[in-house]
Amino acid sequence: MFFLASAGPFGISPTTDQLIIINLSAILVGVTFNSPKKVIKWGGLVIAVVTATCGLWCGH
């Protein structure tokens, strides 16, 4: 029971740095997704997903 309380529902316990990374990734997607240029639109989405994933699971 202690493991679930300390690790969270998905096996992670987000720190402040990880929450900042997730928020910045969400802002990046929100700003770039309505762009008429596909490079900016999909590039922002890919960068945001990779950054959020690495920020949560890579332990940086």
Secondary structure by P-SEA (a helix, b strand, c coil): caaaaacccccccccaaaaaaaaaaaaaaaaccccccaaaaaaaaaaaaaaaaaaccccc
